[in-house]
């Protein structure tokens, strides 16, 4: 991730690339109801349940903003303006395309427009745009979260306990919590906050290879078991009545917070061709995330029709890699011609505590979707 001050977090771009691939694979294997297949070879459930890639994006977002804003203050209105410039152009482009498709099909456009407008509050934006709503709600919470971290280092742990308590209460009230835990800030708040905490405790995580590997192994086992029990759709139904969704956002946040912090702080990352290629995918990940809905199912159908049967889940996962590589040039074109032109309108929003002087802020940061 490259900032306007010249900083470049190549390791975090690697993480973004991984998150976008997880989400792409999740949708790619929907062909032949692949998401309902038995769990694949351990630990590939992380791909057959690739919706968890959204959690990785959100933990990364919390971690990145903690990293960028460490020891600094922000001019909040300018911060919001810059985030609008980073996220809105492509999102508006996608919404216009979908609206045009609705119109050309002769359908009533009003319900679509109503859904888009309600997307500021509800998870109603299409093509994964609901995650931008959750990200926006995180931005609204950010000044409060930064205030808490300055007052007491462990305050965010209390925040997470309160979020779990809220989901427990809502589960008892409604008999299920999956939609709120997955699509709204009620669940995603844990992940943003755990990203912040991962940065705060980076010295305790850096180069702790055994700790991180053990934690990720347990997380992979957990996700295989989750997949075995029915995963996103059949645990035991959708929406799920299982209490696992009370804790799922926290479990994902803990695992991904450890992964991101360890990977960012434990290595000197290569700048070779392979590393740079993966990093470029991370740079285009926002475009890949929002645009892949237009083509991912068609790619899978074309591969199955003309090349190979994708009913075998392991074959489907293998070919999802090829489908994902097809998205890379699309992501580049979108990033180059839709996202980048608006970035020249960004303004300085970070103020150092020492000098109170504004400095250029990093803008190539994660969304949700990162």
Secondary structure, DSSP 8 states (H G I E B T S, - for coil): -B-TTS-B-HHHHHHHHHHHHHHHHHHHTTGGGGGGS---STTTHHHHTTTHHHHHHHHHHHHHHHHHHTTEEE-HHHHHHHHHHHHHHHHHHHHHHHHHHHHHTT--HHHHHHHHHHTTTSS--TTTTHHHHHHHHHHHHHHHHHHHHHH-TTHHHHHHHHHHHHHHHHHHHHS--HHHHHHSHHHHHHHHHHHHHHHHTHHHHTT-HHHHHHHHHHHHHHHHHHHHTTTTT-SSSSS---THHHHHHHHHHHHHHHHHHHHHHS-----SHHHHHHHHHHHTHHHHHHHGGGTHHHHHHHHHHHT----SHHHHHHHHHHHHHHHHHHHHHHIIIIIGGGGGG----EEETTT--EE-----------
